[in-house]
Amino acid sequence: MNRFAPIVTLTLAFGLIGFLTLNSTGYMTVSDLRNVKEVGRVVVMGNVTKGSVHFSDHLEFRINDGIWEVKVIYPSYVRLDNVSGYGKVVVEGTYYPQNETIHAVRVESKCPSKEVIEAYNND
């Protein structure tokens, strides 16, 4: 029994590392999406394009990074306090490169005051 303990421990450790690697995604920029050629899951941070927010039976808006812009479709309504200007959001969902659209499952508004604090702490 004792000789199998290191094998079991290593197997579990490598399994956990593999699981975390496959399921963790860092933020992409909107411009990073230009290099995505296949439909897939993304987590993107970008600025809401002023005047692009519309809601009928779903929320639709555009995000950009000053270089590239994509459309975001979210199946419900979410209040984004900073959507009227150039506020930052994090969008998670499936990206369809053929029509440059993200079908979001999560939309999160980034708080401008936290960004100021983070920028101050990084200096």
N, C-alpha and C positions, 0 to 999 in steps of 0.2 A: 504494500500500500504506500509506503514512504517513497519508493522509487518513482511512483507515478505522480507525486505531488508537484515536482517541478514542471513536468510535461503539461499537466492540467493548468497550472498557473500561467505558463507561457502561452498556451492555447487561448486562455481567457484574455490575457493581456493583448495579444495580437488581434483577437476578435474585436475587443473594445476599441483599439486604435483604428482598425479598419472601419468599424461602424461610425465612429466619430468623424473620420476623414470623409466618408461618403455622404454624411448627413450635415456637415458644417459647410456653410457657404458665406464667404465674405461679401461685402458690398461691392458691386460693380458700378462703374460710372455709366452714364447713358452712352457715351462714345464707345465704351467697351462692347456694346451690343452690335456695333458695325461688324465685328469679327465673328459673331455667332451666326452660323450657317444652318443649324438644325434646331427644330423645336425643342425647348427644354426649360427646366426650372431656373429662375434667376432671382436674385435679390439686388435691387438697383436703388441707389440714392440719386436724387436729382431735384432740380428746382421746378416747381409748378409753373407752367407757361401762363403768363397773365392773360386773362380773358378766355382760357380754353376749357373752363369747368362747366359741364352741363349735366343735368340730372333729369331723366324721364323715368324709366323703369330700372335704370342702372346709372351709376356714376361714371362719367367719361371725362377725361382731361388729358393733357399732354405734359410730359416732363422733359427737361433738357439740362444740359451741362454747359451751355454757351457754345457748344460745337455741334451737337447732334440732338435730335428730338424724337421721341416716340409717343404713341398713343397708349393710354392706360384705360382699361375697362374693368370696372369693379361691379359685381352683381347686386350690390345693395347701396344704401346711402351711408356715408360716414362723414361726420362733420370734421372738416379740416380747417382749423381756425386761421391758418395763414394762406389759404388757397387763393384769396383775392389778390395777393401780391406775388412775390417771387419766393414764397416759402419752400423750405426743403421737406421732402417726404422720402420715406423708404417704402418701396413697392416690392412685394414678393408675389411671384406667380409664374405662369408659363409664357415664355416669349415666343412669338411667331414671326420669324425674320422676314417671311415673304410679304407681310403687310405691316411690318414694324410696329407690332402691337403686343402689349403685355395684358393677359387676362389675369388680373390680380386676385389672390386669395387673402391678401393682407395689405392694408395701406396704413401707414403710420406717419403722423405729422412729427417733424423734428422741431423741438422747442428752440427758438432763436436765443433765449437767455442761456440755455445749456451750451450752445455752440460757442458763445462768448466766453463762458467759463472754461470750456475745453481748450479753446484757442489760448487763453491766458495761461492755463496750466502747462501747455506744451512749449511755451516760450522760455 
